[in-house]
Structures are given as structure tokens and as C-alpha cells.
């Protein structure tokens, strides 16, 4: 009995360790919390750096101007608070249509950190922004693409 218990215990520990490293999964099945440390980064973000990053990386596919429109990606004016995949006139991927969350600080953070992990099968050809400060700068900038920007976290 002892020889069987030891291998089974080892297998159980290996399975638990694998699950712990798997992450919370796609955004369609997960409502991410906003990390307080990341909220502080947003409150103290560099809007000029966020704007420059947006111009360099995001504006190739997304329009952020109030009177703008859809490009390869949807128009981002008033995106904060909007339910994912609901901007009129844009054809979203089936993967993005399954998200059904509002774009908040937490959901944008989760999505922009690793777009493939957050929405597998999405059409957006962008891997994400790994650096927390850069991502906070971009999210703070996107917050301002709004008729009524939401309160800072």
C-alpha cells in the first residue's frame, strides 16, 4: 500500500501545481479584479507617454478621436464602460462577442496584458503590453477618450 500511495501523492501534487500556474483563463469566463498596486499606477500615469504609445501602436488599427470611426479595429471613443463587442458598425470576432464584460480598468488591464490569453481566437493582431507602467499609461490615456471619463480607481 505504501508504494502505491507515494506515486499517487506525487501525481496529485504535480496536477495541483500545474493548475496553479494555468492562470484564470479567458476573459469570457473570468471577471478580473483590479490590483490595488496597478490602480495606483493608473492614478499616477504619464498621459503623454500613454498618448505616444497609443499613436505608435494602437492608432494603426483604432481611432480614438471623438468624431472618428471604425478602422481595422473598433472606434475607441467612449470605450470605457462599453460592453465588449458592442460598438455599432464594427464586425467583431466570435471570440470577442463571447466576452460580454464592460471595459473597465480591470478588464482592460487583463486584456492588454496578454490579448491571446484573455481572448483566444480574437482577430486583433497584438500580443499585449507586458510592462505594467506602460500598460497603465495607455489605459489612463484611453480613459480620456470619452465624453465623460470614469473616475480614477
N, C-alpha and C positions, 0 to 999 in steps of 0.2 A: 504494500500500500504506500509506503513511504517513497518508493521510487517513482510511482505514478503521480503523487501529489506535487513533487518538486517540479517536474516539467510543466504540469498544468498551471502551477503558480507562476512560473516564469512566463508562460504564454499569456496568462491574464494580465500580468504587468506590462508586457510588450503591447498588447492591444490597448490598454488604458493609456499608455504613453503615446501611442500613435494617434488616438482620439484627442488627446490634449493638445497636440501640435497641429491638428487638422484645421483649426480656426472655426469661426462661427458660420461660415458658408455664404451663399449668395444673399444679396440684399432682399430678394423676393421672400426669403424665409427668415429674415433676421432684421430686427429693429435695433440698430446700434445705439449705444449710449454715447453721450459726448463726454470725453475725458476732461476733467477739470483743468488739467495742465494744458491741453490743446485749446480749451476755451480761453485761457489766459493768453495763449499765442495769438488767437484771433483778435482779442481786445487790444493787443499791443502790436498788431500787424503793421507792416510797411506797405501802405496803399500804392505808393509809386512803384515799388518792386512787384506787387501783385498786378498792377496795370501793365507793366513792362512784360511780365511773363505771359499774361493773357494776350497781349498784342503779338508776341513772338510765337506762342504755341497754340493758343485757343482760337484766335480770330481767323485763322486759316479756314476753319470749319463753322465757327459760331459767330453770329452778330450780337453784340451787346448794346448797340445803340437803341435808344427809346423808339425811334421811328424806323428801325431796321426790320429785318425779316429772316426767314429761314435760309440757310446755306446748305452745305453738306450735312450740318448738324442743326438742331432747332435753335430758334431765336432765344436768347437768354435774358432778355429784359423781363423783369418780374419772375424770374425762375425760383427765387427763394419763396417757399410756401406753396409752390405749384406741385400738384401730384405728378410724378414721373410719367412720361409718355402721353401727356395730355395737351401739349401746345397745338392748337388748331392749325391745320395745313401742313403738318410735318408727318412723314411716314416713318414710324418707329419700328424697330425690330421687334419680333415676338418676345425676345428675351427682356427687352426694356419694358414692354407692355405688362409683363408679369410682376414688375417691381411694386407698383401700387402704393408707394410711400410718398409723402411730401418731401420736397427737397428742403432740408434743414441743415444747420451746421453739422450735426452728427451724420446725416446721410450723405451729404456732400463730402465730408471728411472720409468716410468709409469708401465711397465710390472713387474719389480722386486719388486715394492712396494706392489702390490696385484695381483698376477697372475690370480686368478679366476675372478676378476672384469675386468681385462684387456683383457683376452681371455677365456670367459666362454666355457667350453667343451673341453679345451685343455687336452692333455694326461699327461703333466708334473705334477708330484705329489709333488708340492712345493707351499706353500701358499704365500710366499713373504718375503721381508725384510722390516719390519716396520721402523726401526731406520734409519734416514736419513744419518748419518755419516757412518754407516756400509754399507749401500747401495752405497754410493759414493765411499767408499774404494773398493768395489767389482767391480763397473763399471770402476774405474780408472785402476784396475788390468786387467780387460777384455780388455780395450783399448790397453794394451801392448801385447795382444795375436794377433799379427799382423805383417805382413811383413813391413807395413808402418802405424804405429799408427796415427790416426787422431789428428789434433791439439787439444789442450785442449780448453775447452769452455771459 
